[in-house]
Amino acid sequence: MSRISDLHFSAVPHTPERTLWLDQLHTYWLRSFAETEAVRHSIDELAYTEPNWDGYNALPVSGDAKRNALAALGALARTAPTPTVVPNPNGTLSFEWETEYGIGHLEIGKTRYSFYVKPASGRALLSDGDADKISGFLGTFVDGVLYPKPSEPAFHNLKFLSTNV
């Protein structure tokens, strides 16, 4: 049995640039949490449960589709920005993202999902599968393709010191 004792951590103290970056990150996560909760509430309260809700014979959004959409929102919340939620006349819900870098779309139904991310230039990334098994990995594609980030500051002089390893 190995045991780690006297574990020590040292890193370079915060610089003004790093502190600013951390403040921006904290603000981003708070805003993202609030937006995700607003979307969660709108899915919970979605009024599209009656037939013909759009006046053109739309099917109602089922409880299964709503449950799958809520589960997908939870899975994607850590990896992708908050989507716009749109009901579809075939009884499904769609999550949509659009930026100058391209578009993304995730349609969620009772049993299946369909997903794509289309960069402004290049090939689309496609996926489909069981609606109750939507992975946060799809959000990684959305975030990476549609919301590219400038390089973030790296940790410097990071050391882990231990004895009796």
N, CA, C and O of each residue as an XYZ file, in Angstrom:
660
protein
N       0.847     -1.173      0.000
C       0.000      0.000      0.000
C       0.890      1.234      0.000
O       1.741      1.381      0.877
N       0.710      2.103     -0.951
C       1.496      3.333     -0.959
C       0.711      4.429     -0.265
O      -0.520      4.456     -0.298
N       1.426      5.307      0.344
C       0.803      6.393      1.078
C       1.544      7.672      0.768
O       2.774      7.695      0.729
N       0.797      8.731      0.548
C       1.416     10.034      0.323
C       1.226     10.844      1.588
O       0.114     11.012      2.089
N       2.336     11.337      2.085
C       2.236     12.188      3.273
C       2.979     13.480      3.009
O       3.813     13.562      2.107
N       2.673     14.467      3.790
C       3.314     15.773      3.660
C       3.268     16.296      2.230
O       4.279     16.751      1.697
N       2.110     16.230      1.619
C       1.931     16.734      0.259
C       1.953     18.257      0.299
O       1.221     18.874      1.072
N       2.785     18.853     -0.529
C       2.908     20.305     -0.588
C       2.639     20.760     -2.021
O       2.914     20.036     -2.978
N       2.110     21.938     -2.148
C       1.807     22.516     -3.451
C       2.385     23.919     -3.487
O       2.201     24.695     -2.550
N       3.074     24.242     -4.553
C       3.541     25.611     -4.700
C       3.345     26.051     -6.141
O       3.520     25.264     -7.072
N       2.989     27.283     -6.313
C       2.798     27.858     -7.648
C       3.135     29.336     -7.578
O       3.237     29.916     -6.496
N       3.303     29.927     -8.729
C       3.611     31.352     -8.806
C       2.404     32.133     -8.273
O       1.268     31.800     -8.612
N       2.621     33.149     -7.458
C       1.490     33.940     -6.962
C       0.742     34.619     -8.108
O       1.274     34.765     -9.208
N      -0.485     35.027     -7.839
C      -1.303     35.677     -8.856
C      -0.655     36.984     -9.323
O      -0.170     37.787     -8.525
N      -0.667     37.160    -10.629
C      -0.240     38.416    -11.222
C      -1.500     39.219    -11.519
O      -2.593     38.653    -11.518
N      -1.384     40.510    -11.770
C      -2.585     41.288    -12.121
C      -3.314     40.717    -13.337
O      -4.545     40.714    -13.378
N      -2.550     40.226    -14.337
C      -3.175     39.649    -15.525
C      -3.928     38.381    -15.171
O      -5.039     38.162    -15.654
N      -3.332     37.543    -14.331
C      -3.982     36.290    -13.930
C      -5.214     36.577    -13.076
O      -6.237     35.910    -13.230
N      -5.134     37.546    -12.190
C      -6.276     37.900    -11.358
C      -7.425     38.385    -12.230
O      -8.575     38.019    -11.988
N      -7.138     39.204    -13.242
C      -8.165     39.673    -14.168
C      -8.794     38.496    -14.895
O     -10.015     38.430    -15.038
N      -7.958     37.563    -15.357
C      -8.446     36.382    -16.058
C      -9.354     35.557    -15.139
O     -10.405     35.092    -15.581
N      -8.976     35.369    -13.889
C      -9.795     34.612    -12.948
C     -11.117     35.318    -12.659
O     -12.152     34.661    -12.548
N     -11.097     36.654    -12.536
C     -12.333     37.416    -12.343
C     -13.274     37.243    -13.532
O     -14.482     37.086    -13.356
N     -12.715     37.273    -14.746
C     -13.531     37.089    -15.941
C     -14.102     35.675    -15.988
O     -15.256     35.482    -16.371
N     -13.300     34.688    -15.600
C     -13.753     33.300    -15.580
C     -14.885     33.129    -14.571
O     -15.883     32.471    -14.864
N     -14.734     33.720    -13.381
C     -15.756     33.637    -12.351
C     -17.060     34.277    -12.842
O     -18.137     33.713    -12.648
N     -16.970     35.431    -13.466
C     -18.148     36.114    -14.005
C     -18.804     35.264    -15.087
O     -20.030     35.164    -15.141
N     -17.992     34.649    -15.950
C     -18.520     33.786    -17.016
C     -19.308     32.625    -16.418
O     -20.417     32.338    -16.869
N     -18.750     31.949    -15.403
C     -19.420     30.782    -14.825
C     -20.705     31.169    -14.107
O     -21.683     30.423    -14.165
N     -20.730     32.309    -13.436
C     -21.963     32.757    -12.789
C     -23.041     33.055    -13.828
O     -24.195     32.662    -13.656
N     -22.673     33.744    -14.896
C     -23.619     34.055    -15.962
C     -24.103     32.765    -16.625
O     -25.292     32.613    -16.903
N     -23.184     31.846    -16.874
C     -23.537     30.579    -17.500
C     -24.509     29.784    -16.632
O     -25.467     29.205    -17.145
N     -24.271     29.755    -15.327
C     -25.169     29.056    -14.411
C     -26.564     29.677    -14.458
O     -27.559     28.958    -14.544
N     -26.641     30.997    -14.404
C     -27.933     31.688    -14.425
C     -28.660     31.419    -15.743
O     -29.869     31.185    -15.740
N     -27.946     31.447    -16.863
C     -28.559     31.187    -18.157
C     -29.059     29.748    -18.244
O     -30.152     29.496    -18.752
N     -28.257     28.803    -17.747
C     -28.653     27.394    -17.767
C     -29.913     27.173    -16.937
O     -30.805     26.430    -17.346
N     -29.987     27.813    -15.776
C     -31.182     27.675    -14.941
C     -32.402     28.279    -15.619
O     -33.503     27.745    -15.492
N     -32.226     29.382    -16.338
C     -33.344     29.992    -17.069
C     -33.838     29.053    -18.169
O     -35.044     28.922    -18.374
N     -32.916     28.400    -18.876
C     -33.297     27.449    -19.920
C     -33.988     26.242    -19.291
O     -34.997     25.765    -19.810
N     -33.452     25.749    -18.180
C     -34.056     24.611    -17.480
C     -35.510     24.947    -17.096
O     -36.415     24.132    -17.273
N     -35.707     26.141    -16.577
C     -37.052     26.574    -16.193
C     -37.975     26.647    -17.410
O     -39.133     26.236    -17.339
N     -37.461     27.172    -18.531
C     -38.310     27.290    -19.728
C     -38.688     25.909    -20.260
O     -39.800     25.738    -20.758
N     -37.798     24.920    -20.170
C     -38.139     23.559    -20.602
C     -39.192     22.973    -19.667
O     -40.166     22.370    -20.119
N     -38.991     23.152    -18.366
C     -39.960     22.650    -17.376
C     -41.348     23.223    -17.610
O     -42.352     22.518    -17.506
N     -41.391     24.508    -17.926
C     -42.666     25.214    -18.032
C     -43.182     25.315    -19.464
O     -44.195     25.969    -19.714
N     -42.502     24.683    -20.388
C     -42.858     24.812    -21.796
C     -44.336     24.516    -22.022
O     -44.854     23.497    -21.567
N     -44.993     25.401    -22.716
C     -46.442     25.318    -22.898
C     -46.830     24.577    -24.178
O     -47.988     24.643    -24.590
N     -45.909     23.888    -24.803
C     -46.183     23.251    -26.090
C     -46.645     21.809    -25.911
O     -46.236     20.931    -26.670
N     -47.493     21.557    -24.914
C     -47.944     20.203    -24.624
C     -49.323     19.905    -25.211
O     -49.825     18.791    -25.065
N     -49.931     20.867    -25.861
C     -51.239     20.681    -26.495
C     -51.048     20.472    -27.997
O     -50.177     21.097    -28.602
N     -51.854     19.597    -28.603
C     -51.805     19.459    -30.061
C     -52.130     20.799    -30.730
O     -52.895     21.603    -30.199
N     -51.539     21.018    -31.898
C     -51.808     22.209    -32.702
C     -51.375     23.500    -32.001
O     -51.993     24.544    -32.205
N     -50.334     23.445    -31.188
C     -49.888     24.619    -30.437
C     -49.415     25.748    -31.346
O     -49.386     26.908    -30.936
N     -49.043     25.409    -32.582
C     -48.575     26.454    -33.507
C     -49.639     26.903    -34.513
O     -49.384     27.775    -35.345
N     -50.844     26.300    -34.434
C     -51.901     26.640    -35.386
C     -51.767     25.936    -36.718
O     -52.571     26.164    -37.622
N     -50.744     25.068    -36.857
C     -50.510     24.328    -38.100
C     -50.424     22.825    -37.834
O     -49.680     22.113    -38.508
N     -51.184     22.350    -36.854
C     -51.261     20.921    -36.509
C     -49.978     20.345    -35.921
O     -49.681     19.170    -36.132
N     -49.227     21.137    -35.200
C     -48.006     20.649    -34.554
C     -48.345     19.609    -33.493
O     -49.369     19.696    -32.815
N     -47.468     18.634    -33.368
C     -47.613     17.639    -32.307
C     -47.181     18.251    -30.977
O     -46.325     19.135    -30.959
N     -47.753     17.800    -29.875
C     -47.315     18.311    -28.577
C     -45.924     17.795    -28.223
O     -45.539     16.703    -28.639
N     -45.174     18.576    -27.459
C     -43.876     18.135    -26.952
C     -44.165     17.205    -25.776
O     -44.832     17.596    -24.818
N     -43.667     15.992    -25.851
C     -43.984     14.981    -24.840
C     -43.166     15.170    -23.571
O     -42.140     15.850    -23.560
N     -43.648     14.552    -22.511
C     -42.905     14.547    -21.254
C     -41.558     13.865    -21.409
O     -40.582     14.287    -20.788
N     -41.480     12.800    -22.237
C     -40.202     12.112    -22.471
C     -39.203     13.036    -23.160
O     -38.029     13.073    -22.793
N     -39.670     13.775    -24.152
C     -38.773     14.714    -24.852
C     -38.278     15.790    -23.884
O     -37.106     16.167    -23.920
N     -39.160     16.279    -23.027
C     -38.749     17.279    -22.031
C     -37.715     16.692    -21.072
O     -36.699     17.329    -20.790
N     -37.966     15.486    -20.569
C     -37.009     14.847    -19.639
C     -35.655     14.647    -20.312
O     -34.613     14.906    -19.711
N     -35.674     14.191    -21.549
C     -34.420     14.002    -22.282
C     -33.704     15.330    -22.509
O     -32.478     15.399    -22.422
N     -34.467     16.385    -22.799
C     -33.862     17.710    -23.002
C     -33.245     18.224    -21.705
O     -32.162     18.809    -21.730
N     -33.911     18.017    -20.579
C     -33.348     18.450    -19.285
C     -32.072     17.685    -18.955
O     -31.102     18.265    -18.467
N     -32.076     16.387    -19.221
C     -30.867     15.592    -18.985
C     -29.734     16.048    -19.899
O     -28.583     16.136    -19.471
N     -30.062     16.339    -21.165
C     -29.048     16.815    -22.111
C     -28.501     18.162    -21.673
O     -27.296     18.402    -21.759
N     -29.371     19.040    -21.208
C     -28.915     20.350    -20.730
C     -27.917     20.174    -19.598
O     -26.892     20.855    -19.560
N     -28.209     19.269    -18.680
C     -27.278     18.994    -17.582
C     -25.952     18.456    -18.082
O     -24.897     18.840    -17.578
N     -25.992     17.564    -19.074
C     -24.760     16.983    -19.621
C     -23.933     18.012    -20.375
O     -22.703     17.967    -20.341
N     -24.598     18.940    -21.056
C     -23.897     19.932    -21.874
C     -23.470     21.166    -21.094
O     -22.608     21.918    -21.550
N     -24.060     21.384    -19.925
C     -23.819     22.631    -19.180
C     -22.354     22.854    -18.846
O     -21.916     24.001    -18.755
N     -21.590     21.792    -18.661
C     -20.166     21.939    -18.295
C     -19.264     22.122    -19.505
O     -18.104     22.509    -19.366
N     -19.797     21.842    -20.704
C     -18.923     21.856    -21.874
C     -19.323     22.828    -22.967
O     -18.517     23.115    -23.853
N     -20.545     23.345    -22.930
C     -21.003     24.234    -24.007
C     -21.755     25.426    -23.434
O     -22.359     25.334    -22.366
N     -21.715     26.536    -24.144
C     -22.546     27.681    -23.739
C     -24.016     27.304    -23.762
O     -24.408     26.336    -24.414
N     -24.814     28.061    -23.058
C     -26.241     27.796    -22.960
C     -26.904     27.945    -24.334
O     -26.695     28.946    -25.019
N     -27.702     26.951    -24.736
C     -28.349     27.030    -26.049
C     -29.654     27.815    -26.003
O     -30.194     28.107    -24.936
N     -30.136     28.142    -27.184
C     -31.502     28.605    -27.358
C     -32.352     27.355    -27.525
O     -31.974     26.456    -28.278
N     -33.491     27.274    -26.842
C     -34.363     26.102    -26.937
C     -35.554     26.454    -27.821
O     -36.203     27.483    -27.634
N     -35.829     25.576    -28.792
C     -36.890     25.806    -29.759
C     -37.757     24.550    -29.856
O     -37.231     23.458    -30.067
N     -39.082     24.688    -29.704
C     -39.960     23.532    -29.931
C     -40.114     23.293    -31.430
O     -40.083     24.231    -32.227
N     -40.279     22.038    -31.797
C     -40.462     21.687    -33.205
C     -41.863     21.108    -33.419
O     -42.410     20.481    -32.512
N     -42.451     21.308    -34.598
C     -43.813     20.839    -34.838
C     -43.972     19.320    -34.822
O     -45.096     18.818    -34.784
N     -42.860     18.584    -34.850
C     -42.951     17.130    -34.800
C     -42.884     16.596    -33.362
O     -42.758     15.388    -33.161
N     -42.966     17.482    -32.360
C     -43.012     17.059    -30.965
C     -41.660     16.944    -30.288
O     -41.566     16.396    -29.190
N     -40.619     17.447    -30.918
C     -39.275     17.411    -30.336
C     -38.864     18.807    -29.868
O     -39.548     19.795    -30.137
N     -37.746     18.867    -29.171
C     -37.143     20.147    -28.770
C     -35.768     20.240    -29.396
O     -35.066     19.236    -29.519
N     -35.379     21.442    -29.793
C     -34.045     21.654    -30.349
C     -33.266     22.634    -29.499
O     -33.812     23.612    -28.987
N     -31.971     22.353    -29.356
C     -31.014     23.285    -28.772
C     -30.258     23.863    -29.958
O     -29.809     23.124    -30.834
N     -30.118     25.191    -29.984
C     -29.442     25.839    -31.104
C     -28.381     26.806    -30.619
O     -28.549     27.489    -29.609
N     -27.275     26.848    -31.366
C     -26.180     27.786    -31.130
C     -25.819     28.394    -32.483
O     -25.794     27.695    -33.496
N     -25.542     29.685    -32.498
C     -25.105     30.324    -33.733
C     -24.141     31.448    -33.399
O     -24.437     32.309    -32.570
N     -22.983     31.432    -34.052
C     -21.986     32.485    -33.898
C     -21.422     32.795    -35.282
O     -21.807     32.178    -36.275
N     -20.525     33.738    -35.330
C     -19.866     34.041    -36.610
C     -19.023     32.867    -37.090
O     -18.624     32.829    -38.254
N     -18.745     31.904    -36.207
C     -17.908     30.753    -36.554
C     -18.707     29.573    -37.083
O     -18.121     28.599    -37.558
N     -20.056     29.640    -37.011
C     -20.871     28.558    -37.534
C     -22.140     28.365    -36.729
O     -22.532     29.222    -35.936
N     -22.783     27.209    -36.951
C     -24.036     26.900    -36.260
C     -23.991     25.490    -35.690
O     -23.272     24.621    -36.182
N     -24.777     25.288    -34.642
C     -24.917     23.974    -34.036
C     -26.375     23.705    -33.738
O     -27.137     24.627    -33.446
N     -26.764     22.443    -33.811
C     -28.160     22.080    -33.623
C     -28.236     20.689    -32.997
O     -27.587     19.752    -33.462
N     -29.029     20.567    -31.943
C     -29.275     19.289    -31.291
C     -30.781     19.130    -31.158
O     -31.418     19.872    -30.412
N     -31.359     18.163    -31.878
C     -32.792     17.902    -31.791
C     -33.002     16.681    -30.909
O     -32.377     15.639    -31.110
N     -33.898     16.822    -29.920
C     -34.099     15.786    -28.909
C     -35.561     15.360    -28.916
O     -36.465     16.189    -28.816
N     -35.777     14.058    -29.036
C     -37.137     13.529    -29.037
C     -37.368     12.567    -27.886
O     -36.642     12.568    -26.892
N     -38.398     11.745    -28.045
C     -38.746     10.768    -27.013
C     -37.663      9.708    -26.852
O     -37.340      9.307    -25.734
N     -37.101      9.254    -27.979
C     -36.150      8.141    -27.922
C     -34.821      8.421    -28.622
O     -33.832      7.753    -28.324
N     -34.764      9.378    -29.535
C     -33.557      9.605    -30.333
C     -33.148     11.064    -30.320
O     -33.951     11.948    -30.017
N     -31.870     11.309    -30.658
C     -31.388     12.679    -30.867
C     -30.642     12.733    -32.185
O     -30.163     11.715    -32.686
N     -30.548     13.922    -32.736
C     -29.777     14.203    -33.937
C     -28.980     15.479    -33.667
O     -29.516     16.441    -33.117
N     -27.708     15.491    -34.051
C     -26.817     16.595    -33.709
C     -25.930     16.936    -34.893
O     -25.484     16.054    -35.627
N     -25.679     18.233    -35.069
C     -24.635     18.645    -35.996
C     -24.044     19.977    -35.551
O     -24.712     20.789    -34.911
N     -22.788     20.181    -35.901
C     -22.105     21.471    -35.784
C     -21.504     21.733    -37.147
O     -20.756     20.911    -37.677
N     -21.835     22.883    -37.712
C     -21.330     23.265    -39.035
C     -20.483     24.514    -38.904
O     -21.013     25.601    -38.671
N     -19.156     24.372    -39.055
C     -18.306     25.566    -39.037
C     -18.615     26.465    -40.225
O     -19.159     26.008    -41.230
N     -18.267     27.745    -40.110
C     -18.476     28.690    -41.203
C     -17.794     28.200    -42.482
O     -18.293     28.433    -43.583
N     -16.669     27.531    -42.336
C     -16.028     26.893    -43.479
C     -15.560     25.507    -43.041
O     -15.054     25.328    -41.933
N     -15.732     24.562    -43.903
C     -15.345     23.200    -43.558
C     -16.549     22.290    -43.432
O     -17.686     22.684    -43.695
N     -16.272     21.064    -43.025
C     -17.295     20.040    -42.951
C     -18.054     20.064    -41.635
O     -17.525     20.448    -40.592
N     -19.297     19.646    -41.715
C     -20.137     19.533    -40.514
C     -19.744     18.281    -39.732
O     -19.321     17.280    -40.310
N     -19.890     18.354    -38.415
C     -19.726     17.205    -37.535
C     -21.121     16.706    -37.200
O     -21.961     17.490    -36.757
N     -21.388     15.416    -37.402
C     -22.717     14.850    -37.234
C     -22.707     13.744    -36.193
O     -21.712     13.039    -36.026
N     -23.834     13.600    -35.491
C     -23.990     12.509    -34.537
C     -25.473     12.274    -34.308
O     -26.286     13.188    -34.443
N     -25.816     11.046    -33.963
C     -27.173     10.742    -33.525
C     -27.103      9.554    -32.582
O     -26.087      8.863    -32.504
N     -28.202      9.326    -31.863
C     -28.200      8.216    -30.922
C     -29.414      8.231    -30.021
O     -30.408      8.904    -30.295
N     -29.314      7.477    -28.938
C     -30.402      7.390    -27.968
C     -30.524      8.705    -27.210
O     -29.532      9.241    -26.716
N     -31.744      9.217    -27.122
C     -31.977     10.530    -26.505
C     -31.653     10.548    -25.021
O     -31.375     11.612    -24.467
N     -31.681      9.404    -24.370
C     -31.372      9.375    -22.938
C     -29.885      9.141    -22.673
O     -29.486      8.909    -21.532
N     -29.063      9.202    -23.728
C     -27.618      8.986    -23.580
C     -26.801     10.102    -24.235
O     -25.717      9.852    -24.761
N     -27.315     11.319    -24.205
C     -26.595     12.449    -24.799
C     -25.423     12.801    -23.896
O     -25.590     13.010    -22.694
N     -24.255     12.863    -24.480
C     -23.018     13.075    -23.739
C     -22.576     14.541    -23.776
O     -22.819     15.254    -24.750
N     -21.924     14.971    -22.699
C     -21.327     16.294    -22.669
C     -20.259     16.469    -23.734
O     -19.858     17.591    -24.042
N     -19.798     15.357    -24.297
C     -18.797     15.409    -25.348
C     -19.311     16.199    -26.558
O     -18.528     16.859    -27.241
N     -20.608     16.138    -26.823
C     -21.173     16.930    -27.926
C     -20.964     18.419    -27.669
O     -20.704     19.185    -28.597
N     -21.078     18.825    -26.403
C     -20.849     20.221    -26.040
C     -19.427     20.668    -26.314
O     -19.180     21.837    -26.609
N     -18.490     19.729    -26.216
C     -17.097     20.040    -26.512
C     -16.946     20.466    -27.968
O     -16.184     21.382    -28.277
N     -17.675     19.801    -28.859
C     -17.644     20.194    -30.269
C     -18.242     21.580    -30.456
O     -17.675     22.417    -31.159
N     -19.392     21.825    -29.824
C     -20.039     23.135    -29.925
C     -19.087     24.219    -29.445
O     -18.868     25.218    -30.130
N     -18.530     24.012    -28.268
C     -17.640     25.018    -27.679
C     -16.390     25.229    -28.524
O     -15.992     26.368    -28.769
N     -15.773     24.152    -28.967
C     -14.531     24.268    -29.729
C     -14.695     24.879    -31.098
O     -13.840     25.643    -31.546
N     -15.796     24.549    -31.778
C     -15.998     25.035    -33.146
C     -16.629     26.429    -33.153
O     -16.202     27.299    -33.912
N     -17.641     26.642    -32.313
C     -18.412     27.883    -32.392
C     -17.948     28.980    -31.439
O     -18.282     30.149    -31.633
N     -17.186     28.618    -30.416
C     -16.760     29.596    -29.411
C     -15.256     29.458    -29.140
O     -14.859     29.184    -28.008
N     -14.416     29.645    -30.170
C     -12.970     29.518    -29.939
C     -12.493     30.543    -28.920
O     -12.986     31.670    -28.877
N     -11.545     30.146    -28.117
C     -11.054     31.020    -27.051
C      -9.605     31.407    -27.300
O      -8.829     30.620    -27.844
N      -9.241     32.624    -26.899
C      -7.823     32.972    -26.955
C      -7.085     32.102    -25.949
O      -7.679     31.582    -25.005
N      -5.814     31.955    -26.158
C      -5.064     31.104    -25.235
C      -5.178     31.651    -23.817
O      -5.150     32.860    -23.589
N      -5.306     30.730    -22.879
C      -5.474     31.092    -21.478
C      -4.127     31.027    -20.782
O      -3.255     30.272    -21.212
N      -3.932     31.792    -19.723
C      -2.651     31.755    -19.028
C      -2.376     30.371    -18.449
O      -3.277     29.692    -17.957
N      -1.140     29.982    -18.519
C      -0.751     28.674    -18.001
C      -0.135     28.828    -16.611
O       0.387     29.884    -16.256
N      -0.210     27.760    -15.849
C       0.495     27.751    -14.571
C       1.992     27.621    -14.843
O       2.408     26.884    -15.736
N       2.785     28.336    -14.074
C       4.228     28.268    -14.217
C       4.830     27.799    -12.901
O       4.281     28.058    -11.830
N       5.936     27.122    -12.985
C       6.656     26.666    -11.812
C       5.767     25.859    -10.866
O       5.783     26.073     -9.654
N       5.004     24.944    -11.424
C       4.109     24.123    -10.642
C       4.885     22.926    -10.116
O       5.499     22.200    -10.898
N       4.869     22.703     -8.798
C       5.606     21.597     -8.196
C       4.729     20.901     -7.165
O       4.046     21.541     -6.365
N       4.766     19.583     -7.204
C       4.161     18.776     -6.146
C       5.314     18.097     -5.416
O       6.122     17.406     -6.036
N       5.389     18.283     -4.155
C       6.454     17.687     -3.361
C       5.831     16.705     -2.381
O       4.880     17.047     -1.679
N       6.351     15.507     -2.329
C       5.824     14.544     -1.370
C       6.944     13.643     -0.874
O       7.999     13.525     -1.498
N       6.693     13.032      0.228
C       7.618     12.061      0.780
C       6.870     10.755      0.988
O       5.640     10.740      1.033
N       7.589      9.687      1.113
C       7.019      8.350      1.335
C       6.044      7.946      0.228
O       4.941      7.475      0.501
N       6.462      8.135     -1.012
C       5.589      7.746     -2.121
C       5.878      6.336     -2.511
O       5.251      5.808     -3.429
